[in-house]
Amino acid sequence: MDLALMDPYGTNPGPIDGSVLYDQEKHVSSAVWDGQERGALRCHEHTSKLDQWTLTEKQIELVDQAGFGYLRLIPAISLDNPLISALVERWRRETNTFHLNVGEMTVTLKDVALLLGLAIDGEPVIGITHTTCNSVCERYLGRVPESSYTSGGMVKLSWLKEFFSFCPEDAPLEVIECHTRAYLLYLVGSTIFSTTTGNKVPVMYLPLFENFDLCGKYAWGSAALAFLYRALGNASLRSQSTISGCLTLLQCWSYFHLNIGRPKLNTDSMHDRFPLVLSWKGKQSGPTTNRDVVFYRKALDSLKSCDVEWLPYRNMDSTVIPEDIKSNLILGRSKTMLICFDKAERHLPNRCLRQYGMFQSIPEDVQRWERKSRGVDGGVDLSGKMESEINEWLERRFHIVEGDDGADESDYMQWYLRITRKFVGRPISLSSEFQRTNAGLREIARMADTFSTNGLDEEQVDLINSIRTIAHECLRDQVGGPYIVSATPQIEVGKRIRGKERVRRKGTGKRLRKDDPAQYIAASEDDQSQYCGATVRVEQLPLHHLHREEDHSQLCPVDNEVTGLDMINGDVEGENMQLCNADIGFDHSELSHEAGEEGNAELIHAVVKVDDTQLFEATGKINDSQLCDVMNEVKDSQFSDSAKVVDSQICDATNEVGDSELPHVTSESDRQASKVEAEVVLESSLETPQDIAQQSKCSVVV
């Protein structure tokens, strides 16, 4: 079926076909779509103190022998938490890939080998679990940590650094080996196997460091990728707020493949440095101000093919790649199972063939697998629990994916757009969608109310009545009352307004403080949800003709029907409609009503309470023969530094005006004793600094 028929307005975020992304409701993108922002993730990688370790020449030799010589060279790289958080929103644990609007991409074994210099071939990283630290630390480190430094089968990184960061040159070999094992545990615990605990590492890796030669035969790169896949999958759930794993690998992978958030390097070239993560070493420059999760999310939602580098390593000098790494790069195309103790994750290069220079065809369905958790009992050998996963890894060289030269990528993209999540953020804000829907319902209700049923049969009349009833019920249910329909969309949780977006008051040189009574904040297009709309049934109000002089100098121009959203946005079909922060006051002595035949004044009250998160908008219809009896003179006042919001009474009508203009009450002879008071202080303004500069005063007549 054509996508245009399934989603004629192009607003369905997907997936249209849920057979692939079957866990969509658990995914963070569902929460974001519902307006539940979680902000930037807390990124746990603890590389900042690695340079405080002093290694002897013998220790460096043992580290190289164990297979971590290149990982040792990688310095601490400043993490871009918002970028990582936006990438996580695109990660899908059902396929272990990023679902971008150009297709699927992922961090592959080839990326790990080239970026980190770790072995992607060898024995699976698996062993025996431990629930206590004492016996393991005493055997492999020669020292038992105090209870304050341990937690179950984990030991604090600070303890390792405190007692093992310096080894004397003339120390016995046994002491040197213990110090080196402590360093290796600290190294993997702060980089490729960093945990969400913040400062601890499991001691279960220590037995793998017992023999440094055997240690070098493990597939540490494959284990690092399994760990990262699991961390990405966990962080992509809507209930999570942290992420661990080798985030340096993730961030640098993004730098190489996506032109989003990529810094400009002042020095050093990627062509003569190995591992390739070192290409981002040193001082980096580039615009980073105000780049939050929303910024990167929008960039990924609008990603274009020209922003993607499918083959970032093709121009590099292959002579810088060590032979043992180069000879195993073919495993980057192995469809296999990655293992790191209890973490087993599928490596699916067949879903990302363009990262290998091949045409992408429609991939086969992903076989679901059980994500097992570590055994709680000490001394459990996980090899027995993960026999099938280990067997799949052992057959890794028999499952090298090949491309199809005749593949039609247009067929792939048509299939892909049906099964993927196209948007994470809403193209239109929740408040805009609500007000647009509400306006549509009002129009449907109006048409049904005024539709002539003359000449219609009974079935057609019943249909019109059903439409009328449904429309009015939908409008009424939004507030639970028959006369007023309002809605208060919730402000998106976690939405933060950047400091540079604050608007300075005209005539003052200072920025408003956060704790000022009145805060004038320029909201972004996604922040409009803090305003609420309301519909007042004007036909319930007695309307009268009032004849009075018009003072045009106190009016902001209103030339057409203006909704509350239009006033907030400040732009109606190209007109520069401005909504100013103002105290709108009504002088008691200047409000009058037209007296009836008996000379008795009529008083109309519309009482609405306005708090600091709501702006009441009343909309109604007024034609040439109907004029609002609630008119007012707006005081010509400047913005107040401390405008006070009070519970007040307001008669607020945003009217559809025909050929007439809004009248004012100015006649002294018509003043009556009746009073209507209203003070409205708008908490937020969407005026641009240019709009503010163009006007010294702004009044709004209601």
TADABEL-V342223 format. One record per residue. RES is the residue in one letter. PSI is psi in radians with two decimals (999 if undefined). Layout:
BEGIN
res = <RES,RES>
psi = <PSI,PSI>
END
This chain:
BEGIN
res = <M,D,L,A,L,M,D,P,Y,G,T,N,P,G,P,I,D,G,S,V,L,Y,D,Q,E,K,H,V,S,S,A,V,W,D,G,Q,E,R,G,A,L,R,C,H,E,H,T,S,K,L,D,Q,W,T,L,T,E,K,Q,I,E,L,V,D,Q,A,G,F,G,Y,L,R,L,I,P,A,I,S,L,D,N,P,L,I,S,A,L,V,E,R,W,R,R,E,T,N,T,F,H,L,N,V,G,E,M,T,V,T,L,K,D,V,A,L,L,L,G,L,A,I,D,G,E,P,V,I,G,I,T,H,T,T,C,N,S,V,C,E,R,Y,L,G,R,V,P,E,S,S,Y,T,S,G,G,M,V,K,L,S,W,L,K,E,F,F,S,F,C,P,E,D,A,P,L,E,V,I,E,C,H,T,R,A,Y,L,L,Y,L,V,G,S,T,I,F,S,T,T,T,G,N,K,V,P,V,M,Y,L,P,L,F,E,N,F,D,L,C,G,K,Y,A,W,G,S,A,A,L,A,F,L,Y,R,A,L,G,N,A,S,L,R,S,Q,S,T,I,S,G,C,L,T,L,L,Q,C,W,S,Y,F,H,L,N,I,G,R,P,K,L,N,T,D,S,M,H,D,R,F,P,L,V,L,S,W,K,G,K,Q,S,G,P,T,T,N,R,D,V,V,F,Y,R,K,A,L,D,S,L,K,S,C,D,V,E,W,L,P,Y,R,N,M,D,S,T,V,I,P,E,D,I,K,S,N,L,I,L,G,R,S,K,T,M,L,I,C,F,D,K,A,E,R,H,L,P,N,R,C,L,R,Q,Y,G,M,F,Q,S,I,P,E,D,V,Q,R,W,E,R,K,S,R,G,V,D,G,G,V,D,L,S,G,K,M,E,S,E,I,N,E,W,L,E,R,R,F,H,I,V,E,G,D,D,G,A,D,E,S,D,Y,M,Q,W,Y,L,R,I,T,R,K,F,V,G,R,P,I,S,L,S,S,E,F,Q,R,T,N,A,G,L,R,E,I,A,R,M,A,D,T,F,S,T,N,G,L,D,E,E,Q,V,D,L,I,N,S,I,R,T,I,A,H,E,C,L,R,D,Q,V,G,G,P,Y,I,V,S,A,T,P,Q,I,E,V,G,K,R,I,R,G,K,E,R,V,R,R,K,G,T,G,K,R,L,R,K,D,D,P,A,Q,Y,I,A,A,S,E,D,D,Q,S,Q,Y,C,G,A,T,V,R,V,E,Q,L,P,L,H,H,L,H,R,E,E,D,H,S,Q,L,C,P,V,D,N,E,V,T,G,L,D,M,I,N,G,D,V,E,G,E,N,M,Q,L,C,N,A,D,I,G,F,D,H,S,E,L,S,H,E,A,G,E,E,G,N,A,E,L,I,H,A,V,V,K,V,D,D,T,Q,L,F,E,A,T,G,K,I,N,D,S,Q,L,C,D,V,M,N,E,V,K,D,S,Q,F,S,D,S,A,K,V,V,D,S,Q,I,C,D,A,T,N,E,V,G,D,S,E,L,P,H,V,T,S,E,S,D,R,Q,A,S,K,V,E,A,E,V,V,L,E,S,S,L,E,T,P,Q,D,I,A,Q,Q,S,K,C,S,V,V,V>
psi = <2.44,2.45,-0.61,-0.54,-0.63,-0.56,1.28,-0.45,-0.05,0.45,-0.06,2.04,-0.29,3.06,2.51,-0.70,1.97,0.33,-0.43,-0.94,1.22,-0.20,0.51,-0.71,-0.43,-0.21,2.62,-0.47,-0.53,-0.70,-0.75,-0.72,-0.55,0.10,0.23,1.52,2.43,-0.05,-2.91,2.48,2.65,2.06,2.12,1.76,2.32,0.91,-0.07,-0.42,0.21,-0.56,-0.07,-0.05,2.35,2.01,2.43,2.95,-0.67,-0.70,-0.75,-0.67,-0.73,-0.63,-0.75,-0.72,-0.58,-0.13,0.24,0.36,-0.72,-0.64,-0.58,-0.50,-0.27,2.12,3.03,2.24,2.29,2.22,2.43,1.53,-0.76,-0.67,-0.81,-0.71,-0.69,-0.64,-0.68,-0.62,-0.35,-0.10,2.40,2.11,-0.27,-0.50,-0.10,0.79,2.82,2.24,1.70,2.89,-0.02,-0.03,-3.07,2.51,2.80,2.90,2.10,2.99,-0.59,-0.72,-0.75,-0.77,-0.75,-0.61,-0.66,-0.34,0.43,2.67,2.29,0.07,2.55,-2.84,2.55,2.46,1.70,2.70,-2.53,2.37,2.78,2.45,-0.12,2.81,-0.44,-0.95,-0.69,-0.78,-0.69,-0.65,-0.74,-0.29,-0.25,0.30,2.49,2.19,2.63,2.76,-0.49,-0.26,0.02,2.79,1.75,-2.17,0.43,2.62,2.59,2.45,-0.57,-0.57,-0.74,-0.76,-0.64,-0.66,-0.19,0.11,-0.25,2.24,2.22,2.53,-0.65,0.33,2.63,2.72,-0.67,-0.71,-0.72,-0.75,-0.68,-0.76,-0.64,-0.70,-0.70,-0.69,-0.77,-0.70,-0.70,-0.71,-0.89,-0.56,-0.33,-0.09,-1.57,-0.43,0.59,2.48,2.91,-0.05,-0.40,-0.67,0.44,2.77,2.41,2.47,0.00,-0.31,-0.36,-0.77,-0.47,-0.27,0.06,-0.88,2.04,-0.54,-0.82,-0.57,-0.65,-0.13,-0.01,2.64,1.31,-0.57,-0.71,-0.69,-0.69,-0.68,-0.67,-0.74,-0.75,-0.74,-0.81,-0.73,-0.72,-0.74,-0.76,-0.75,-0.37,-0.16,2.52,-0.31,-0.06,2.69,0.07,2.85,2.57,-2.81,-3.03,1.50,-0.40,-0.73,-0.82,-0.82,-0.75,-0.55,-0.75,-0.72,-0.72,-0.61,-0.46,2.32,1.01,2.08,0.17,2.16,2.80,2.23,2.38,-0.64,3.03,2.47,2.60,-0.20,-0.26,0.39,2.36,2.38,2.86,-0.27,-0.49,-0.24,-0.39,0.24,2.56,-3.07,2.28,2.55,2.69,2.77,2.10,-0.13,2.35,0.39,1.64,-3.02,-0.70,-0.68,-0.88,-0.60,-0.80,-0.64,-0.71,-0.61,-0.49,0.39,2.39,2.83,-0.59,-0.24,-0.01,2.29,1.76,-0.56,1.27,-0.27,0.07,-0.45,0.12,2.77,1.93,-0.27,-0.31,-0.20,2.19,2.56,-0.68,-0.49,-0.79,-0.66,-0.31,0.14,-0.39,-0.42,-0.19,-0.33,0.29,2.19,1.74,-3.04,2.23,2.43,2.33,1.61,-2.02,-0.12,1.97,2.11,2.52,2.38,2.00,1.27,-0.32,-0.26,-0.13,0.83,-0.45,-0.35,-0.10,0.24,0.38,2.80,2.45,2.15,2.97,2.08,2.80,2.83,2.56,2.22,2.17,2.54,2.73,2.20,1.84,2.74,2.73,2.49,2.49,-0.31,2.40,2.64,0.29,2.18,1.99,-0.21,-0.63,-0.53,-0.33,0.72,-0.75,-0.68,-0.70,-0.71,-0.65,-0.66,-0.68,-0.38,0.36,-0.58,-0.16,0.06,0.85,2.12,2.55,2.65,2.90,1.90,-0.39,0.15,2.41,1.90,-0.34,-0.63,-0.70,-0.81,-0.64,-0.72,-0.77,-0.73,-0.29,-0.53,-0.09,3.02,1.88,-0.71,2.56,-0.91,2.68,2.32,-0.56,2.37,2.76,-0.73,-0.68,-0.76,-0.73,-0.85,-0.59,-0.75,-0.72,-0.71,-0.68,-0.72,-0.72,-0.70,-0.71,-0.75,-0.71,-0.78,-0.70,-0.64,-0.60,-0.05,2.25,2.27,0.15,2.29,-0.06,2.62,3.05,-0.67,-0.72,-0.68,-0.75,-0.65,-0.78,-0.74,-0.65,-0.75,-0.76,-0.79,-0.79,-0.78,-0.80,-0.63,-0.71,-0.74,-0.72,-0.68,-0.30,-0.33,-0.21,0.25,2.75,-0.29,-0.51,2.29,2.02,2.90,2.45,1.47,2.41,2.44,2.36,2.16,2.34,-0.08,2.16,2.40,2.19,2.58,-0.64,-0.15,-0.04,2.51,2.30,2.46,2.46,2.38,-0.16,2.51,0.03,2.75,2.46,2.40,2.72,-0.58,0.18,2.62,-0.67,2.23,2.03,1.83,2.25,2.01,2.62,3.05,-0.40,-0.08,0.18,-0.10,-0.14,-0.06,2.63,2.63,2.72,2.54,2.14,2.28,1.74,-0.46,-0.26,-0.25,2.36,2.13,2.52,2.71,2.25,2.30,2.11,2.92,2.60,2.27,1.65,-0.33,-0.26,0.15,2.42,2.39,2.30,1.82,-0.15,-3.09,2.17,2.12,2.93,-0.63,-0.68,-0.69,-0.62,-0.82,-0.48,0.33,1.93,1.85,0.87,-0.23,2.55,1.33,2.15,2.33,2.02,2.71,2.12,2.67,2.04,1.88,2.62,2.10,2.26,-0.63,-0.16,0.24,2.18,2.83,2.63,2.18,2.50,-2.95,-0.59,0.03,0.13,2.31,2.54,2.42,2.20,2.22,2.32,1.88,2.14,2.37,2.28,2.15,-2.99,0.04,0.12,2.43,2.04,2.26,2.08,2.19,2.50,-3.06,2.35,2.13,-2.93,-0.49,-0.06,2.13,2.53,2.38,0.02,1.56,2.76,2.70,2.21,2.23,2.41,1.66,2.75,2.89,2.47,2.44,-0.57,1.09,2.26,2.26,2.11,2.78,2.10,2.98,2.33,2.38,1.84,2.06,2.09,1.92,2.60,2.01,2.34,-2.10,-0.01,2.91,2.86,2.21,2.86,2.77,1.93,-0.20,2.21,-0.58,-0.33,0.00,2.30,3.07,-0.27,2.57,2.43,2.12,2.47,2.34,2.17,2.20,1.99,2.17,-0.52,2.60,2.47,0.36,2.51,2.79,-0.56,-0.68,-0.72,-0.67,-0.47,-0.19,2.48,-0.30,2.64,2.19,2.66,2.20,2.21,999>
END
